[in-house]
Amino acid sequence: MKNRKLIFNYRWIFFVIPVLTFTSFVYVNPILSTLLYSLRKWDYLHMGNFNGFANYISVLSSKYFFESLLNNLIIIITVIPVVIIGGLFFAQFIYLKIPGYKYYNFIFFIPVVLPDIIVAKIFTTLLNKTGPINIILTKIGLGFFAIDWFGNPRFSLYSIIMTIIWKSVGFTMILFLARLTTIDYSIYEAAKIDGASDMQIFRYISIPMLKNIIQIAIVLQLISLTSFLFNYIYVMTQGGPGFSSTVLEYFIYINAFKYQDIGISSASGLFLILITGFLVYFYLFTNKKQER
């Protein structure tokens, strides 16, 4: 009986091995390869010898690396609050079935199903120097607002931020709306009978009920805003003017394909992985500490 119990306890290994093998091939192997590449001086034609941590030192001594990191942080600090708060309000409005709520649901969800490249192309056309936005502003007498959105270093990054917000609000709205639909509506009815206003219901009932989903949404946005911005940058500004809208992803790209330095690019990629992991861990750790 004892032997049969041991066989049963270890039988799960045969089911886990295929998953671990696939995961190692898809995720672990590229990371290890990147680590090896980052320790070499290597261009496309010649793989040099190991040069220790010279690539990491070069990355950390590059002002463009820190400019790219700062742009990532600006995007994170700007986008996440707007996306979370906007998603909360829109989800609440639709859940309470305000007039036209079906149309709002459809309108806000359209950007979610569009590919990032299509969204970037749409805003590139709209915000172009001679695009529809500037033409309309000029015709209605607000020509002083008709600026070069992508050619001006002060506005290029914020043009991308507007695009990301338009794309992301619908996703968080759907997350929150899915959770709200599982809440017993009698709770809201009881609050209304007790004289609670819509804002009080939103603050003291909806937000506490959505707390876990809000945490998930923030983590997803942190990962997305550090590791999935390449399409926007490449289509809309290509990191310019200068490095004013370059993020870490695009910094890795130009080092690999423009300057043809695989070692520097690999070292930058590992920094990106570490920074993303640190931001997610820091948020989760801080949140758990507050809960305690």
C-alpha positions in Angstrom: 0.0 0.0 0.0 2.9 2.3 0.9 4.6 1.7 -2.5 1.3 2.4 -4.4 1.0 5.7 -2.5 4.5 6.7 -3.5 3.9 5.9 -7.2 0.6 7.9 -7.1 2.4 10.9 -5.5 5.1 11.1 -8.1 2.9 10.4 -11.1 2.4 14.1 -11.7 6.0 14.5 -12.9 5.2 12.7 -16.2 2.5 15.4 -16.9 4.7 18.3 -15.9 7.8 17.4 -17.9 6.2 18.2 -21.3 5.1 21.6 -20.0 8.5 22.4 -18.5 10.2 21.3 -21.7 8.0 23.6 -23.8 8.4 26.5 -21.4 12.1 26.1 -21.3 12.3 26.1 -25.1 10.1 29.1 -25.5 11.1 31.3 -22.6 14.2 30.1 -20.7 16.3 29.3 -23.8 16.0 32.8 -25.4 16.9 34.4 -22.0 20.0 32.2 -21.6 21.0 32.9 -25.2 20.6 36.6 -24.7 22.7 36.4 -21.5 25.5 34.7 -23.5 25.3 37.2 -26.3 25.5 40.1 -23.8 28.9 38.9 -22.7 30.4 39.1 -26.2 31.5 41.8 -28.6 29.5 40.7 -31.6 28.3 42.3 -34.8 26.4 40.5 -37.6 29.5 39.3 -39.3 31.9 38.4 -36.5 31.2 36.9 -33.1 34.0 38.1 -30.9 35.4 36.7 -27.7 33.9 37.1 -24.3 34.4 40.6 -23.0 32.9 40.2 -19.5 30.6 43.0 -18.4 31.9 45.6 -20.9 28.5 45.7 -22.7 26.6 46.3 -19.5 29.1 49.1 -18.6 28.6 50.6 -22.0 24.8 50.5 -21.6 24.9 52.1 -18.2 27.2 54.8 -19.4 25.0 55.7 -22.3 22.8 58.8 -21.7 20.4 57.5 -24.3 19.6 54.4 -22.2 18.5 56.6 -19.3 16.6 58.9 -21.6 14.7 55.8 -22.9 14.1 54.6 -19.4 12.8 58.0 -18.4 10.4 58.0 -21.4 9.1 54.6 -20.2 8.5 55.9 -16.7 6.7 59.0 -18.0 4.4 56.7 -20.1 3.8 54.5 -17.1 3.1 57.4 -14.7 0.8 59.1 -17.2 -1.1 56.2 -18.8 -1.9 53.9 -15.8 -3.9 56.4 -13.7 -5.9 57.6 -16.7 -6.6 54.1 -18.0 -7.6 52.7 -14.6 -9.8 55.6 -13.6 -11.3 55.9 -17.1 -12.0 52.1 -17.2 -13.6 52.3 -13.8 -16.0 55.1 -14.7 -17.0 53.7 -18.0 -17.6 50.3 -16.6 -19.7 51.8 -13.8 -21.8 53.8 -16.3 -22.4 50.8 -18.5 -23.2 48.5 -15.5 -25.8 51.0 -14.2 -27.3 51.0 -17.8 -27.3 54.7 -18.4 -29.0 55.8 -21.7 -27.1 54.5 -24.7 -24.9 52.1 -22.6 -25.0 49.5 -25.3 -23.4 51.9 -27.8 -20.8 53.0 -25.3 -19.8 49.4 -24.7 -19.3 48.9 -28.4 -17.5 52.2 -29.0 -15.0 51.7 -26.2 -14.3 48.1 -27.2 -13.4 48.9 -30.8 -9.8 50.0 -30.1 -9.2 46.8 -28.1 -9.7 44.5 -31.1 -7.6 46.7 -33.4 -3.9 45.7 -33.8 -1.4 48.1 -32.3 0.0 48.9 -35.7 -3.4 49.9 -37.1 -4.1 52.2 -34.1 -0.7 53.8 -34.5 -1.3 54.4 -38.2 -4.7 55.9 -37.5 -3.2 58.4 -35.0 -0.3 59.1 -37.3 -2.7 60.2 -39.9 -4.9 62.2 -37.6 -2.0 64.0 -35.8 0.2 64.6 -38.8 1.3 68.2 -39.4 -1.2 68.5 -42.3 -3.6 66.0 -40.9 -7.3 66.4 -40.1 -6.9 67.5 -36.5 -4.7 70.5 -37.4 -6.9 71.3 -40.4 -10.1 71.4 -38.2 -8.3 73.5 -35.6 -7.2 76.0 -38.2 -10.7 76.3 -39.8 -12.4 76.9 -36.5 -10.0 79.7 -35.5 -7.8 77.7 -33.2 -4.8 77.6 -35.5 -2.4 78.3 -32.6 -3.2 74.8 -31.3 -2.3 73.3 -34.7 1.2 72.0 -33.8 3.7 69.5 -35.3 2.7 66.7 -33.0 5.5 64.3 -34.1 8.1 66.8 -35.2 8.3 68.7 -31.9 10.3 67.0 -29.2 8.0 68.4 -26.5 4.9 66.7 -27.9 6.0 63.6 -29.7 6.0 61.4 -26.6 2.6 62.7 -25.4 1.1 62.0 -28.9 2.1 58.4 -28.3 0.7 58.5 -24.8 -2.7 59.7 -26.1 -2.7 56.8 -28.6 -1.9 54.2 -25.9 -4.7 55.6 -23.6 -7.3 55.4 -26.5 -6.2 51.8 -27.1 -6.1 50.6 -23.5 -9.1 52.2 -21.7 -11.5 49.7 -23.4 -9.6 46.7 -22.1 -9.6 47.8 -18.5 -13.3 48.7 -18.9 -14.1 45.2 -20.0 -12.1 43.7 -17.1 -14.0 45.8 -14.5 -17.4 45.3 -16.2 -16.9 41.5 -16.1 -16.3 41.7 -12.4 -19.2 44.1 -11.8 -21.7 41.7 -13.5 -20.9 39.1 -10.8 -21.9 41.5 -8.0 -25.4 41.1 -6.6 -27.4 44.1 -7.8 -29.4 44.1 -4.6 -26.4 45.6 -2.9 -26.7 48.7 -5.1 -30.5 48.8 -4.6 -30.1 48.7 -0.8 -27.6 51.5 -1.0 -29.9 53.7 -3.1 -32.8 53.0 -0.6 -30.5 54.2 2.2 -29.9 57.4 0.3 -26.4 56.8 -1.0 -25.5 59.0 -4.0 -24.0 57.5 -7.2 -20.5 58.7 -6.2 -20.8 57.2 -2.8 -22.0 53.9 -4.3 -19.0 54.0 -6.7 -16.5 54.8 -4.0 -17.7 52.6 -1.2 -19.2 49.6 -3.1 -17.8 49.3 -6.6 -14.1 50.1 -5.9 -13.8 47.7 -2.9 -15.4 45.0 -5.0 -13.0 45.6 -7.9 -9.9 45.8 -5.8 -8.4 42.5 -7.0 -9.2 43.3 -10.6 -7.7 46.7 -10.3 -4.4 45.1 -9.1 -4.4 42.7 -12.1 -5.1 45.6 -14.5 -2.2 47.6 -13.1 0.2 44.6 -13.3 -0.9 44.0 -16.9 -0.4 47.7 -17.8 3.1 47.7 -16.2 4.2 44.8 -18.3 2.6 46.2 -21.4 4.1 49.7 -21.0 7.6 48.4 -20.6 7.7 45.6 -23.1 5.0 46.1 -25.7 5.5 49.6 -27.1 7.6 48.9 -30.1 4.8 49.0 -32.6 3.7 52.5 -31.6 7.2 53.9 -31.6 8.2 52.4 -34.9 5.1 53.5 -36.8 4.6 56.9 -35.3 8.0 58.5 -34.5 10.8 55.9 -34.8 12.1 57.3 -31.5 12.4 60.9 -32.7 12.9 63.7 -33.0 16.3 62.7 -31.7 15.6 60.3 -28.8 12.7 62.3 -27.4 10.2 59.4 -27.8 12.6 56.4 -27.7 11.7 53.7 -25.1 13.8 50.8 -24.0 12.3 48.4 -26.6 13.3 50.8 -29.4 16.7 51.4 -27.8 17.3 47.6 -28.1 16.1 47.6 -31.7 18.3 50.4 -32.9 21.4 48.9 -31.3 20.7 45.5 -32.9 19.7 46.6 -36.4 21.0 50.2 -36.8 24.3 50.0 -35.0 24.6 46.2 -35.5 25.9 45.6 -32.0 24.2 42.4 -30.7 26.1 42.5 -27.4 24.9 45.9 -26.4 21.4 45.1 -27.6 21.3 41.8 -25.6 22.6 43.6 -22.5 19.9 46.2 -22.9 17.3 43.5 -23.3 18.3 41.9 -20.0 18.1 45.3 -18.3 14.5 45.6 -19.7 13.6 42.2 -18.2 15.0 43.1 -14.8 13.3 46.5 -14.8 9.9 45.0 -15.7 10.3 42.3 -13.1 11.3 44.9 -10.5 8.4 47.2 -11.2 5.9 44.4 -11.0 7.4 42.9 -7.8 7.7 46.4 -6.2 4.0 47.1 -6.9 2.8 43.7 -5.6 5.1 43.8 -2.5 4.0 47.4 -1.6 0.4 46.5 -2.1 0.6 43.4 0.1 2.4 45.4 2.8 -0.4 47.9 2.8 -3.0 45.2 3.1 -1.2 43.8 6.2 
